[in-house]
Amino acid sequence: MSIPAVLSLSGAIIVVLLLVIRPHWGLLALILYYPFIELIPRWGPGLNAETALFTVAILAVLVRGYRCFPPPYVFAPIVGYLSVMALSFAVLTTRYQAGAGGLHDPAPSYWAIAKLLKSELWPLLVFFVAYALSGGSRERRSIVTALALGVTIVSVAGLIDLLVGDRPYGVAMERATGLAQNPNRLGILAAAFSPIALHRAFEWENRRRERLACGIIYLVVALALVFSQSRKAWLAAVIGHFVWLAYRNRALVLPAAVALVMTLTIGYAALPSIIRDRIEATFTPGRTIYQAGIARRLDPSSGSRIVFYTVGVEMFMDSPLVGHGFHSFRLRGPTYSAKYGYLEGEDPHSLPLKVLVESGLIGFIFLLWMVAVVFYVGLRAARTKSLDRELGVCFVACCAALGVANLLGTATSVHLISVFFWIFFGCVARALSEAPFRVLDGQAEPATRTVSVA
């Protein structure tokens, strides 16, 4: 076993002990440790460090009798999501003839696909853990601080990898990757969670040293975002920051929009070459040309996405109500995409499209329900006068960024992003359930009762 694996395993043991002895500290340790979790070798089919840690975490809060379950309006769409995923797997068994191979074989078995389903659902457990262990404003603030530090760890690792790593995407690309294992994952994580540090850097009630530290953290994460060279992450960051600015100082939104337009037009030549080259590469066809509309005029990466979207629409039209089943885009997509010059099974690079293909209109309705509840929770928290307003503002900005990233990819299918999101959502949902309150435009002051869970 390598030295990084030994150190990571030792870290996992420490997290387990903290979860058992002091669950709140254990959750903080889990957040800070999670970026390293892929360094630990798997122990067997469906068994890894994540399985052990999440199991211990959920058992710790259940045994101690913590309040784990949110109000029905939050819990109902979660149950609906789980039901749709189960239905999607059942549909697959009627549309796909399984083989005996593993997930990466041409004909994976149902067991291999079932393990993938478990893997996609597993991060949902941390929502209940975070909800249980965020029973006070101080606890919630510490958890969100840990999230910001966790993203910083991933960002620093990505920048180090950029300087001394093997650069698996090519020296010319110079894309930061590191622990995220993919530059797009790093970029999206930085885009979604960077508003936390930015918001705290401008909280004047914080001590100067804390604001300075948050400013440095924000700059490091922003630098990793730029060097990830993820175009959808850049777009997600712009939208997320505009949402944050709308809450922080609405009067600055229009000047900021004008400044952005001026930068992308008149000031475009002054942008760093790493940004200009990446933007211009989008419209530079490569050696691989895909025969799907405007895909012929785009670079291979963007052109392949046009193929995925075209194939996804065709697959949805063939089974609009219940879709083709879980993981069907990757399994059955090549039979549709071959005529466009793409022969491999791939991710659809769009969460709504993935849901439409795999679960049809039924799944898409449940997706909209879940998205509506998530934004409702964030917007309610962002409009309070309580100490949890910070959580709401940063969470809405995070959701806006992830919304863009999921339109152009399947960001929440990535565990590193999904786990951090569900923890954040758990904190904000618990903040709303702590006590009744009125929003800023209401007639009464919010309740200030704080319940601390040791």
C-alpha positions as CSV (number, residue, x, y, z in Angstrom):
1,M,0.0,0.0,0.0
2,S,1.4,3.4,-1.0
3,I,2.2,6.1,1.6
4,P,-0.7,8.4,0.4
5,A,-3.1,5.4,0.8
6,V,-1.8,4.6,4.3
7,L,-2.2,8.3,5.3
8,S,-5.7,8.4,3.8
9,L,-6.7,5.2,5.6
10,S,-5.4,6.7,8.9
11,G,-7.4,9.8,8.3
12,A,-10.5,7.7,7.7
13,I,-10.0,5.9,11.0
14,I,-9.7,9.3,12.8
15,V,-13.0,10.5,11.2
16,V,-14.8,7.3,12.2
17,L,-13.6,7.7,15.9
18,L,-14.8,11.4,15.9
19,L,-18.2,10.4,14.4
20,V,-18.7,7.9,17.2
21,I,-17.4,10.1,20.1
22,R,-18.3,13.6,19.0
23,P,-20.6,13.4,15.9
24,H,-20.5,17.2,15.1
25,W,-16.7,17.2,15.1
26,G,-16.8,14.0,13.1
27,L,-18.9,15.7,10.4
28,L,-16.4,18.6,10.2
29,A,-13.6,16.1,9.9
30,L,-15.5,14.2,7.2
31,I,-15.8,17.3,5.1
32,L,-12.1,18.2,5.4
33,Y,-11.1,14.6,4.8
34,Y,-13.5,13.8,1.9
35,P,-11.3,15.3,-0.9
36,F,-8.7,12.5,-0.1
37,I,-11.2,9.6,0.0
38,E,-10.4,8.3,-3.5
39,L,-6.8,7.7,-2.4
40,I,-7.9,4.7,-0.3
41,P,-8.0,1.4,-2.3
42,R,-11.4,-0.3,-2.6
43,W,-11.9,-3.4,-0.4
44,G,-14.3,-5.2,-2.7
45,P,-17.5,-4.9,-4.8
46,G,-19.4,-1.9,-3.6
47,L,-17.2,-1.5,-0.5
48,N,-14.9,1.5,0.0
49,A,-14.1,4.1,2.6
50,E,-17.1,6.2,1.7
51,T,-19.4,3.3,2.4
52,A,-17.9,2.8,5.8
53,L,-17.8,6.5,6.7
54,F,-21.4,7.3,5.7
55,T,-22.7,4.2,7.4
56,V,-21.0,5.1,10.7
57,A,-22.2,8.7,10.4
58,I,-25.9,7.8,9.9
59,L,-25.7,5.1,12.7
60,A,-24.1,7.6,15.0
61,V,-26.9,10.2,14.7
62,L,-29.6,7.5,14.8
63,V,-28.3,5.8,17.9
64,R,-27.9,9.1,19.7
65,G,-31.4,10.1,18.9
66,Y,-30.7,13.2,16.8
67,R,-33.4,14.8,14.8
68,C,-32.5,13.4,11.4
69,F,-35.6,13.9,9.2
70,P,-36.7,17.3,7.7
71,P,-40.3,18.5,7.4
72,P,-42.6,16.7,5.0
73,Y,-42.3,19.4,2.3
74,V,-38.5,18.7,2.1
75,F,-38.6,15.0,2.8
76,A,-41.3,14.2,0.2
77,P,-39.3,15.1,-2.9
78,I,-36.3,13.2,-1.5
79,V,-38.5,10.1,-1.2
80,G,-39.9,10.8,-4.7
81,Y,-36.3,11.0,-6.1
82,L,-35.5,7.6,-4.5
83,S,-38.7,6.1,-5.9
84,V,-38.0,7.4,-9.4
85,M,-34.5,5.9,-9.3
86,A,-35.9,2.5,-8.3
87,L,-38.4,2.7,-11.1
88,S,-35.7,3.7,-13.6
89,F,-33.7,0.6,-12.7
90,A,-36.8,-1.6,-13.1
91,V,-37.4,0.0,-16.5
92,L,-33.9,-0.8,-17.6
93,T,-34.4,-4.5,-17.0
94,T,-37.1,-4.5,-19.6
95,R,-35.1,-2.5,-22.2
96,Y,-31.6,-3.9,-21.8
97,Q,-30.2,-7.5,-22.0
98,A,-27.5,-7.7,-19.4
99,G,-24.3,-9.5,-19.8
100,A,-21.9,-10.8,-17.2
101,G,-19.2,-8.1,-17.3
102,G,-18.3,-5.3,-15.0
103,L,-19.5,-1.7,-15.4
104,H,-16.8,-0.8,-17.9
105,D,-17.3,-3.9,-20.1
106,P,-19.4,-3.6,-23.3
107,A,-22.3,-5.6,-21.6
108,P,-22.3,-5.0,-17.8
109,S,-24.4,-7.2,-15.6
110,Y,-27.4,-6.0,-13.6
111,W,-25.4,-6.4,-10.5
112,A,-22.7,-4.0,-11.8
113,I,-25.4,-1.5,-12.7
114,A,-27.1,-1.9,-9.3
115,K,-23.8,-1.0,-7.6
116,L,-23.6,2.1,-9.8
117,L,-27.2,3.0,-8.7
118,K,-26.2,2.6,-5.1
119,S,-23.2,4.8,-5.7
120,E,-25.4,7.6,-7.1
121,L,-27.8,7.4,-4.2
122,W,-25.2,7.0,-1.4
123,P,-24.3,10.7,-1.1
124,L,-27.9,11.5,-0.2
125,L,-27.2,10.0,3.3
126,V,-25.1,13.0,4.3
127,F,-28.1,15.2,4.0
128,F,-29.7,13.5,7.0
129,V,-26.4,13.6,8.9
130,A,-25.9,17.3,8.2
131,Y,-29.5,18.0,9.1
132,A,-29.1,16.1,12.4
133,L,-25.9,17.8,13.4
134,S,-26.6,21.4,12.5
135,G,-29.0,22.2,15.3
136,G,-27.8,25.7,16.0
137,S,-26.4,28.8,14.2
138,R,-22.9,28.2,15.6
139,E,-23.0,24.5,14.5
140,R,-24.2,25.5,11.0
141,R,-21.6,28.2,10.6
142,S,-18.8,25.8,11.5
143,I,-20.1,23.3,9.0
144,V,-20.2,25.9,6.2
145,T,-16.7,27.0,7.2
146,A,-15.6,23.4,6.8
147,L,-17.2,23.3,3.3
148,A,-15.2,26.4,2.3
149,L,-12.0,24.9,3.6
150,G,-12.7,21.6,1.9
151,V,-13.1,23.4,-1.4
152,T,-9.8,25.2,-0.6
153,I,-8.0,21.9,-0.1
154,V,-9.2,20.7,-3.5
155,S,-8.2,24.0,-5.1
156,V,-4.7,24.0,-3.6
157,A,-4.2,20.4,-4.7
158,G,-5.3,21.3,-8.2
159,L,-2.9,24.2,-8.4
160,I,0.0,22.1,-7.1
161,D,-0.9,19.4,-9.7
162,L,-0.8,22.1,-12.4
163,L,2.7,23.1,-11.4
164,V,4.3,19.7,-10.7
165,G,1.8,17.0,-11.9
166,D,1.7,14.8,-15.0
167,R,-0.9,17.0,-16.7
168,P,-3.0,14.1,-18.1
169,Y,-4.9,16.6,-20.3
170,G,-1.7,17.7,-22.0
171,V,0.9,20.3,-21.3
172,A,-0.6,22.8,-23.7
173,M,-4.0,22.6,-21.9
174,E,-2.4,23.4,-18.5
175,R,-5.6,22.4,-16.6
176,A,-5.7,22.2,-12.9
177,T,-7.0,18.8,-11.7
178,G,-5.4,17.3,-8.5
179,L,-7.7,15.5,-6.1
180,A,-10.8,16.3,-8.1
181,Q,-9.4,13.9,-10.8
182,N,-11.1,16.0,-13.5
183,P,-10.6,19.8,-14.2
184,N,-14.3,20.3,-14.8
185,R,-15.1,18.9,-11.4
186,L,-12.6,21.2,-9.8
187,G,-14.0,24.2,-11.7
188,I,-17.6,23.5,-10.8
189,L,-16.8,22.9,-7.1
190,A,-14.9,26.2,-7.0
191,A,-17.7,28.1,-8.9
192,A,-20.4,26.8,-6.6
193,F,-18.8,27.2,-3.2
194,S,-16.5,30.3,-3.7
195,P,-19.3,32.7,-2.7
196,I,-19.0,31.4,0.9
197,A,-15.5,32.9,1.4
198,L,-16.4,36.0,-0.6
199,H,-19.5,36.7,1.5
200,R,-17.5,36.4,4.7
201,A,-14.7,38.6,3.4
202,F,-17.3,41.4,3.3
203,E,-19.0,40.7,6.7
204,W,-17.7,43.7,8.5
205,E,-18.8,42.3,11.9
206,N,-16.1,39.7,11.5
207,R,-12.6,40.3,12.8
208,R,-10.1,41.7,10.4
209,R,-8.0,38.6,10.4
210,E,-11.0,36.4,9.6
211,R,-12.0,38.7,6.7
212,L,-8.4,38.7,5.4
213,A,-8.3,34.9,5.7
214,C,-11.6,34.6,3.8
215,G,-10.3,36.9,1.1
216,I,-7.1,34.8,0.6
217,I,-9.2,31.6,0.5
218,Y,-11.5,33.2,-2.2
219,L,-8.5,34.2,-4.3
220,V,-7.0,30.7,-4.1
221,V,-10.3,29.1,-5.1
222,A,-10.8,31.7,-7.9
223,L,-7.4,31.0,-9.2
224,A,-8.1,27.2,-9.3
225,L,-11.4,28.0,-11.1
226,V,-9.5,29.9,-13.8
227,F,-6.8,27.3,-14.3
228,S,-9.4,24.5,-14.5
229,Q,-10.2,25.9,-17.9
230,S,-13.8,24.6,-17.5
231,R,-16.0,26.7,-19.7
232,K,-19.2,25.7,-18.0
233,A,-17.6,26.3,-14.6
234,W,-16.7,29.8,-15.7
235,L,-20.3,30.5,-16.8
236,A,-21.7,28.9,-13.6
237,A,-19.4,31.2,-11.5
238,V,-20.6,34.3,-13.3
239,I,-24.3,33.4,-12.7
240,G,-23.6,32.4,-9.1
241,H,-21.7,35.6,-8.3
242,F,-24.4,37.8,-9.9
243,V,-27.0,36.0,-7.6
244,W,-24.8,36.6,-4.6
245,L,-24.3,40.3,-5.6
246,A,-28.1,40.7,-6.0
247,Y,-28.4,39.9,-2.3
248,R,-25.3,41.7,-1.1
249,N,-25.9,45.0,-3.0
250,R,-28.5,45.0,-5.7
251,A,-27.5,48.4,-6.9
252,L,-24.2,47.0,-8.1
253,V,-25.8,44.3,-10.3
254,L,-26.3,46.5,-13.4
255,P,-22.8,48.1,-13.2
256,A,-21.3,44.7,-12.8
257,A,-23.2,43.4,-15.8
258,V,-22.0,46.4,-17.9
259,A,-18.5,45.8,-16.8
260,L,-18.7,42.1,-17.8
261,V,-20.1,43.0,-21.2
262,M,-17.3,45.6,-21.7
263,T,-14.7,43.1,-20.7
264,L,-15.9,40.5,-23.2
265,T,-16.1,43.0,-26.0
266,I,-13.9,46.1,-25.9
267,G,-11.5,44.6,-23.3
268,Y,-11.4,41.1,-24.6
269,A,-7.8,41.5,-25.9
270,A,-6.7,42.4,-22.4
271,L,-7.9,39.1,-20.9
272,P,-5.3,36.5,-19.9
273,S,-4.4,34.3,-22.9
274,I,-5.4,31.2,-20.9
275,I,-9.0,32.5,-20.9
276,R,-9.0,33.8,-24.5
277,D,-7.4,30.6,-25.9
278,R,-10.0,28.4,-24.2
279,I,-12.9,30.5,-25.4
280,E,-11.6,30.7,-29.0
281,A,-10.9,26.9,-29.0
282,T,-14.6,26.3,-28.7
283,F,-15.1,27.5,-32.3
284,T,-12.0,25.8,-33.8
285,P,-12.8,22.5,-35.4
286,G,-10.3,19.7,-34.7
287,R,-9.5,16.5,-36.5
288,T,-12.6,14.8,-35.3
289,I,-15.7,16.2,-37.0
290,Y,-19.2,15.1,-35.8
291,Q,-22.1,15.1,-38.3
292,A,-24.7,16.8,-36.2
293,G,-25.7,20.4,-37.2
294,I,-23.4,23.0,-35.8
295,A,-21.1,20.3,-34.3
296,R,-19.2,20.5,-37.6
297,R,-18.0,24.0,-36.8
298,L,-17.0,23.4,-33.1
299,D,-14.1,21.8,-31.4
300,P,-14.3,18.1,-30.7
301,S,-15.4,18.6,-27.1
302,S,-18.2,21.0,-27.9
303,G,-19.1,19.1,-31.0
304,S,-19.5,15.8,-29.1
305,R,-21.9,17.6,-26.7
306,I,-24.1,18.6,-29.7
307,V,-24.2,14.9,-30.6
308,F,-25.1,13.9,-27.0
309,Y,-28.0,16.5,-27.0
310,T,-29.2,15.3,-30.4
311,V,-29.1,11.7,-29.4
312,G,-30.8,12.4,-26.0
313,V,-33.7,14.1,-27.7
314,E,-34.1,11.1,-30.1
315,M,-34.0,8.7,-27.2
316,F,-36.5,10.7,-25.2
317,M,-38.9,10.8,-28.2
318,D,-38.7,7.0,-28.4
319,S,-39.9,6.5,-24.8
320,P,-41.2,9.8,-23.4
321,L,-43.1,8.6,-20.4
322,V,-40.8,6.3,-18.4
323,G,-37.6,6.7,-20.4
324,H,-35.2,3.8,-21.2
325,G,-34.0,3.1,-17.6
326,F,-31.1,3.9,-15.4
327,H,-27.7,4.4,-17.1
328,S,-29.4,3.8,-20.4
329,F,-27.8,6.8,-22.2
330,R,-24.4,5.2,-21.8
331,L,-25.6,1.7,-22.5
332,R,-27.9,2.3,-25.5
333,G,-26.6,5.7,-26.7
334,P,-24.1,4.3,-29.2
335,T,-26.9,2.7,-31.2
336,Y,-28.2,6.2,-31.8
337,S,-25.0,8.2,-32.0
338,A,-23.2,6.0,-34.5
339,K,-24.8,7.8,-37.5
340,Y,-23.3,11.1,-36.2
341,G,-19.8,9.6,-35.9
342,Y,-19.7,8.9,-32.2
343,L,-19.4,5.2,-31.3
344,E,-18.7,5.2,-27.5
345,G,-21.1,5.2,-24.6
346,E,-20.9,8.5,-22.8
347,D,-22.5,10.7,-20.2
348,P,-25.2,13.0,-21.7
349,H,-23.6,16.1,-20.3
350,S,-26.9,17.5,-19.2
351,L,-28.8,16.5,-16.0
352,P,-32.3,17.4,-17.4
353,L,-31.5,15.4,-20.5
354,K,-30.2,12.5,-18.5
355,V,-33.4,12.4,-16.5
356,L,-35.6,12.6,-19.6
357,V,-33.7,9.8,-21.2
358,E,-33.5,7.5,-18.2
359,S,-36.8,8.3,-16.4
360,G,-38.9,10.1,-18.9
361,L,-41.5,12.8,-18.1
362,I,-42.2,11.1,-14.8
363,G,-38.6,11.5,-13.6
364,F,-38.4,15.0,-15.0
365,I,-41.5,16.1,-13.0
366,F,-39.9,14.8,-9.8
367,L,-36.6,16.6,-10.7
368,L,-38.5,19.9,-11.1
369,W,-40.2,19.3,-7.7
370,M,-36.8,18.7,-6.1
371,V,-35.3,21.8,-7.7
372,A,-38.3,23.9,-6.6
373,V,-38.0,22.8,-3.0
374,V,-34.2,23.3,-2.9
375,F,-34.6,26.9,-4.2
376,Y,-37.6,27.5,-1.9
377,V,-35.5,26.5,1.1
378,G,-32.6,28.7,0.1
379,L,-34.7,31.7,-0.8
380,R,-36.6,31.6,2.4
381,A,-33.4,31.5,4.4
382,A,-31.8,34.3,2.3
383,R,-34.7,36.6,3.2
384,T,-34.5,36.3,7.0
385,K,-33.0,38.7,9.5
386,S,-31.6,35.9,11.5
387,L,-27.9,34.8,11.8
388,D,-28.7,32.1,9.1
389,R,-29.2,34.7,6.4
390,E,-25.6,34.1,5.3
391,L,-26.3,30.5,4.8
392,G,-29.3,31.3,2.6
393,V,-27.6,33.8,0.5
394,C,-24.5,31.6,-0.2
395,F,-26.7,28.6,-0.7
396,V,-28.9,30.3,-3.4
397,A,-25.7,31.4,-5.2
398,C,-24.4,27.9,-4.9
399,C,-27.6,26.5,-6.4
400,A,-27.6,29.0,-9.2
401,A,-24.1,28.0,-10.2
402,L,-24.9,24.3,-9.9
403,G,-28.0,24.8,-11.9
404,V,-25.9,26.1,-14.8
405,A,-23.4,23.4,-14.4
406,N,-26.1,20.7,-14.5
407,L,-27.7,22.2,-17.6
408,L,-24.4,21.7,-19.4
409,G,-23.3,18.6,-17.5
410,T,-24.2,16.2,-14.7
411,A,-22.3,17.9,-11.8
412,T,-24.4,16.4,-9.0
413,S,-23.6,12.9,-10.1
414,V,-20.0,13.6,-9.0
415,H,-19.6,12.5,-5.4
416,L,-17.2,15.3,-4.5
417,I,-19.7,17.9,-5.6
418,S,-22.8,16.0,-4.5
419,V,-21.7,15.3,-1.0
420,F,-20.8,19.0,-0.4
421,F,-24.1,20.1,-1.8
422,W,-26.2,17.7,0.3
423,I,-24.4,18.8,3.4
424,F,-25.0,22.5,2.6
425,F,-28.7,21.7,1.8
426,G,-29.0,19.9,5.1
427,C,-27.7,22.9,7.1
428,V,-30.1,25.4,5.4
429,A,-33.1,23.0,5.7
430,R,-32.4,22.7,9.4
431,A,-32.1,26.5,9.8
432,L,-35.6,26.8,8.4
433,S,-37.0,24.2,10.8
434,E,-35.4,25.6,13.9
435,A,-38.1,28.1,14.7
436,P,-40.9,30.1,12.9
437,F,-39.8,33.4,11.4
438,R,-41.0,36.1,9.1
439,V,-39.1,37.2,6.0
440,L,-37.7,40.6,5.5
441,D,-40.8,42.0,3.8
442,G,-43.1,40.6,6.5
443,Q,-44.8,42.4,9.4
444,A,-42.9,40.7,12.3
445,E,-39.4,40.2,13.4
446,P,-37.9,36.7,13.0
447,A,-37.6,34.4,15.9
448,T,-34.0,34.3,17.2
449,R,-34.2,31.0,19.2
450,T,-31.2,28.9,18.6
451,V,-31.0,25.2,19.5
452,S,-27.6,23.8,20.0
453,V,-26.9,20.1,19.5
454,A,-23.8,18.9,21.2
